[in-house]
Each structure stands twice: as structure tokens, then as C-alpha cells.
């Protein structure tokens, strides 16, 4: 065998050994944080990676970010879970079987199948297992009495004489044990006895697991585990069966990709074995779990294991290349440094030095092998291997640790030591020691120790560069570069770099040696020394690489081109050779509720492949060769999209379809899932294009709410991100907030119509006003004209009245005068008695009589009367056709309101005759005694 093959063989052995040392991190899930501290009888995972737990409160759902408890409808516990898909989950409990359907809101709604069974069939029965056979589209609900087979529409009952224990899926088959009896295989809805299973009579077969091709493992409550192969049952691993004796084996799960099995007991936690039954780890309340009663085990799609316990849940997580060592059972203090020495791992803490054989790191109870090194009580700061010897920087002095794991103080240095560095000096073995006081030189050959004077400030770290210059870091007061004199008792030269000389430098500069170069860190900025300018200047490559990282604390050299960068909560593995700086890996310690040592964060590089991350309660081993080359992150999924009115109704939209959202429902909530967020320290980021252009800060929240979005088109994007900055593909959801009703096209059309109507109405009002004004002017003009016409008419009427009055008065006066003259003539003739005057008197009387009876006066009167009272005679004649001309004349006189005397004079008759005519006229008019004759004519125009 040549050297190349030997090297390759040794490398493989080393790789296998380191891989075997990989230890998981146990995450205990408690009531206060996750509401999961109830009895957890079952656990399952769907195709999206969502976990479901059946407990005494209902169905517990965990999507990696948010825990949801779906209470059982009748208050019963859930002990069996079967997964068909993310949308359909089958469960069983006390006297109930049913199914949970996921609606558009992402919530699960329960449907009971009890109505499909005869009344009382499930009386006092509890469903312990639910198996979903997607191939045959059947669901099996198993109680201790029967198996209920649901085919989608009906339920059929199947059972055995002595009852059933647990139904197990073994590959494509389903196995069950008759209580304290043989095993049976469920085939075509019938139970067929398995040959050779009589060995389980009197035992309880609680575990049945697939084990390779055509094989399976059957474990009993008493701890015996049998392998079934070739139709025979044989004891699998006698030693492991002895370990499980009296531990009450209750559940198990296999992880084929890891080649391991996990065995849950009711009395002693969980055991992890390899494929041959050799114990690899034991998880119990002594070292990791919160209690030892294991009710359920479940493997997720990352090959990690969920543990359902009597109180709460636990998660056994394996991170490739990381092994977790938490000091639950033994308080070793905060870890400050570590090293490999003589096949031991030495751990320096604030209590002293602990050591453990490297091979014991692989054991299930590794902390029991951890021992304290006598003589090292106190604070340990560093380890330094020089010339085959191991030195320890201690708060008392320099300690040397021998190969027999004993500590001694070989040099008379009576002060604390931070750092020990070998000086590059030929022919002499000198150590440069950074102490609590001044730097000192130790001659390893002569054992002499002396201080180096020249620096008044306190030095806490020192490094030697490629030119043999010594760089010294002070406590917040800058950096010194120096070279020792030939006798190594003082400084040949000493140069200071700090704020006292250069105000652009930060007050505190930390000093590190990376890839053969001296690098400084201060104010979250990296600096290097520029020899040409003799200045400390920013290191732009590193600063650009860590532009998004804050709170940087330290750099630790791994090899020529790789280093660790440490913050207060995270670690970063980077490639840096002076020309290229790139982050290769990142891990957030805080995500696992672990913490680095505050103000003294450190990683100890044990060899080229293994580094130890120092914690305040334990440590993490990092294997460089075990890290995966690339990581592909799954995109998160949008579970539901809820829209709502402020303080009112809400609706859900289909998350896979673009949507148009009414304006009054402009409050939008996105609920999303990322199944690996909890298990792989992943976060989600989101952005709503249309509202902003920047991604949110990484978050483990499972929802985001946008309130009162204005109208417009939006694109919601969601992605997964890890601590290294790796991003998944984006999940995209597009939607549009529609315009409010008052900004729609129909509203604008209505506005136009209303505006037009208003303008038209205003125009009409203005037009009407102008018309009214015009009409007013016209009417005023007409009124003035009418007034003038009325005045003229009144004047004419008055003139006519005056003429009529004058004419009437003239006739009356004339008649009265003639009558008087006639009476005088008659009196004169009677008194004179002269016959000779008779002819004369007769002639005068005839003349007077002719003047009184003239028709001309009446005609003139009637003309004047008709001018004032038109149509009077016509209307009167129409009303009373029996009236004579004399009657009409009397009516005209009565119309004028003449008295009887005046009428008599006017008509040349006696007053008595007038009264008689008036009487006859009343008869003709048929007037009542109470009616006034004059008023009757006044009413006729």
C-alpha cells in the first residue's frame, strides 16, 4: 500500500470519526412560548412540511413560525392523526372519528363521521392510530377494539376476538397485533395472521418499523426487539434489549438517510441507535428533555425528530457539520478557549480546565467522561502549543499542561496571563507573554522571566507579523508596533497608532492575525496597515463583505485563506486572502436560545477541519468538511389572503389567483408558511411593490398586515433568507385595489351628468331670471300703458258719465221747466178768464207739450247710456224678454240710481205712474219682496 492510499484511508477514518461525533441540538418547547406543554400522543407532517400534533386540547399545527391550536369540537382529546394532504387531515379521539378540511382562510374545519356509524358503535372506544392509504383511497381508524375503514362515503368495522393493539404502516403494508397475541397483516380489508408471530403471545408489540427491503423490526413493551426477515422473527440486538428492559418501550421512528433509529420509552426518554442496534445517544431529563415519558416520535422531511412527551414537545435537530454539547448535567462554566492535546479535548472555562478523551465525545453520555484538571482553578484565557509543549494563559500565571493531564507553573511569573506567543528567534526558545501588568519575555530553556518596559498602557493582546514586528493591542488606547532589542529587554523602536495620533481611527482597535496579515477591527470597520504611508487604513474588501453585518467582535484564523468572523450572536466563516473577501457560511447562535460569552466571544480552531464555538454553557463543534457545498432554499407559501373593512366584515381570497379587491375592503392580511424557519434558522422577507421598494427586515412572523391601501395595482413578494444571505425564489401575488365608487367611470359619468344638469339648471335659472326681468320690464311697460289707457278710459267714462249726467239733468230740468211754464200758462188763463187768450194758451201748451215728448232727448239719453253701459239692454232683454221699451227706459233710470221724481220728470209722467211702473216691473222680474229693485240692475253690467 503506497503513501497516497494510506493518506486517503486515514482521511476516510478521520471523516467517519468526526461524522460519528455529530451531536444534535435539543429544542424543548414549553407552554409559555408555544402553548404545546400538553400531552402529545401523535405527530405527523404533510407534504409542505407543516407539523401536526394530537394532544389533550385538540389538533396543534405548526408551520415553522406560528403555532395554531384547533380545539376538538366536543372537547375530546386527539390521539391519532393521518395526513392525506395539506388540505385534508384525518383524526380520531374518544368516541369520535372525522376529518379536518382546510378552507380558503387557511383554517381547518372539522367534520365528524359518527353519523356514518350505527348509534353507539364507538361507545367507550378511543382511536389511537389513523393511517391514510392514498393508493387505495382508504383511511383506517384503529382503537383497541376495532379497525374502522372509511372509503370516502361509508365506514366499515373490522376486529379480532381479543382486541387490537397498535396499527403500524410497514412499507406498503399495515400490521397490527392482537392484544397479547399474534401479528396480523391487513390485506383487502381482511386481517391475515403472520406466520411465526406466535412468539409475541403474552407480550405487547408497541413498535413495528420497516428495516431494509422486506424486513421489519418489532419491539415489545418489555424491550425485546425482533427482526422479521425471510418469514422468521429473530432477536435483533440482545445488548440493546437489555438496555430497554423495564423502560417501557412505547414508540419508535427510523431515519433511513442517517441510518439511525430512535426509540421512545415511557420511563427513560429516547435512545438513538445505529442500524445494528448500537446505542449512539440517550436523551432524557438528565441531559436534554424536559421529561422522560415519550408518547410519540415523528421524523420530518429534514430527517430530524419531533418528540411528543407527557408535557410538551422536543425537537432533535441535526445541523450538518455542527455538533452541540450543552452542559445540562454538569456546570462547567463559560467556555473561553479549547484545544486538542494528546488525544484529549481541553476546554478552558472561567472555572478552570476540563478535559475529555476525543473518543468519548462520540458516546451517548459524553459529559460523564468530562473531568476537571487539578491546579487550574480560576479563569482560563488561552492555550498555546509551542515546541511540543502546551501552555495555558491563566489568571494566576503561565500553566503548562503535561501529557498526563497534570498542570504545573514552570516559570516564576506571578500575574495573570492573557496571551502567549512564540518569538521567531533563532537558537533561542523565547515566549512573548501578555500579562495583566507589562509584557514579559520567558526563556523556555533557562526558565528566566523578565518584563519589557517602555509602554505605560495596559496590553491585552499581541501578534507577530511577517516582518517579525510585534503588534500590541491596548485596552481602548490604540495599537503599538515595535521590535525588541538584541537582548530582548527593551524596544528597539515603538510606534503608536490611535486617536491620539490620528483622529480618523476609532478609540478601540482590536488586533488579529488572519492569513499572515495583521487586521484591526474597530467601530464595526476593518483596518489594515499601509506600509507605504505608515498608516492604518480601512480594509475595503472586508468592509464591503460585512456591510450588512453589525456588532463585529473578533476575527479568528482557520487556515491560509479562511477565517471566522464573530458578532455578539452570530458566527461567519469567510474566505479572505488579502485580495478576495467572501462569506461562505453563517450561523445565528441566538436562534437556538444559546449565547456566546459576552465581551469575550471566541472560536477555537482545533485543527484544519474542526473548530469549537465557545458558549456560556457548553460548546459547538464545527466540521468544515461536513458542510454542504450549496444551499437551495424553498420558497415560502402564501396560506391565505384576508381582506376586510376597517372594524367590520372580512373575506378571504384564493391565494393562487390574482385578485381585484373592492376599495372598501382595502385592509389586506397575508398569512404565509415556511416549514423550515424554525428547524433551519430561516427567516422570511416581504415587499409590497406599489407601497415601497425595499425588502422588510428578516422575520419569523407568519403574517403581515397592510391597512387602508390606496387604489392601484400591487405586487406582494415573499422569499426565504438564511443568515448567509442565501435567498429562495420569490413567491408572488398580484392584486389591485379598485377605485372607490366615487372614482369609477360610472361615477365620473354621473358627475358629468350632474354637472351638466346643474349647469343647465343654472343656465335655466339665469335665463328665467333674465326672462323675468324682461317680463317685468314688459309688464311694467304694459302696466304703464294700461294705466294710461285706464286713465284715458276712466277719463272717457267720467266724460261719458258727465255727459250722461248732464244730458239727464238737462232733460229733467228742461221737462221741469216746460212743465212749470205750462202750469204758469194754465194758471194765468184760469185767472184771467179771457177767452181771447185761449188760442194763445193752447198754442203755448201745444208747443210745450211737443218739447216734452220729443224722442230726440230719449235717443240722446240712450246713446249716452249705451256708451257707458254697453250691452245692458241686450243682456236685460236676454234675461227678461217680456220687457217693453218703457220698461227698459225705467230699467235704465233705475240703473243710474235716479229717484222716482227724477224718473217722472225724465219720462214726463207722474210720480205715481213711476211707482206703478216700478211695481209692474218687479212683477215682470219676479222679484221677492225682500229684493231691492235697484240692486238687481246694479248687478247687470
Order of alpha helices (4+ residues) and beta strands (2+ residues): alpha-beta-alpha-beta-beta-beta-beta-beta-beta-beta-beta-beta-beta-beta-beta-beta-beta-beta-beta-beta-beta-beta-beta-alpha-beta-beta-beta-beta-beta-beta-beta-beta-beta-beta-beta-beta-beta-beta-beta-beta-beta-beta-beta-beta-beta-beta-beta-beta-beta-beta-beta-beta-alpha-beta-beta-beta-beta-beta-beta-beta-beta-beta-beta-beta-beta-beta-beta-beta-alpha-alpha-alpha-alpha-alpha-alpha-alpha-alpha
